[in-house]
Amino acid sequence: MADDGIAGVLRSWDAEFEQRVTDFNDPKQEWRRLLSEAVGTFFLVLVAAGAPMVGAKYPDTITLAAAVVAPALMVMAIIMFMGKVGGAHLNPGVSIAFALRGDFPWRRVPGYIIVQFAAAIAAAAVLTWLVEVSASIGGSYPGASTSDIAAFATEAILTFGLVSVILGTASGAQNIGMVAAIGVGGYIALAGLWAAPLSGASMNAARSFGPNLVGGDLNAIWVYLTGPLLGAIVAVGLAYLLRGSGGGRSGSKAAQGQLDPMVDRPGES
């Protein structure tokens, strides 16, 4: 009887997973997913770039710790309330990583990246109007004593860790639930607490490009466009070594040590 109950729960989970994937892949709902990505990225950049901008206008009000923890908390909130709609990628590197894993169709990647960059630019423009300081203050640049190459390496390493956490906690190509929210948000905060002075700990090409562009300072922007991309690609390689190929349920089962998704399926011999 207990085994039947467990099998029933597993079948229910499988059905729920299939329905969620179906909804997530429904082309008629793409506008909702793009809207959620735009809104989520807007708020992420609003907080990530806004904290140092507000701190510049009101000195001694926002510490470095507050400036790096605030966007982490915002990401946690976005995952919790919009992850089921658009996946809460909020980051071009994340969308590309999900596509490389086989969990996200490549045809949808350009749309996600476009709205992520557009939302980041819009957030920087709104911040400039609200705070009345240059958006460049909220941009991403190598530290005063950090070379461009060192900043590039920092961004690549940090993004490698971030995308590894995301791929390990996401459901397919969706960041959803408490586990993903705490894992991703916690990593962003920890990375920022030690690495922000080196490179800004952006880990996100859109988050950096928006404020840098609006602020009129694109110096070293290549660091923040290529570093996170390299880190994301390496993270996909690690995910393959740890969990096998992606592609929805197979990746989830592989993450549990079951590399053959057809083994021990409920109701199947």
Secondary structure by P-SEA (a helix, b strand, c coil): caaaaaaaaaaaaaaaaaaaaaaaacccaaaaaaaaaaaaaaaaaaaaaaaaaaaaaccccccaaaaaaaaaaaaaaaaacccccccccccaaaaaaaaaaccccccaaaaaaaaaaaaaaaaaaaaaaacccccccccccccccccaaaaaaaaaaaaaaaaaaaaacccccccccaaaaaaaaaaaaaaaacccccccccccaaaaaaaaaaacccccccccccaaaaaaaaaaaaaaacccccccaaaaaaaaccccccccccccc
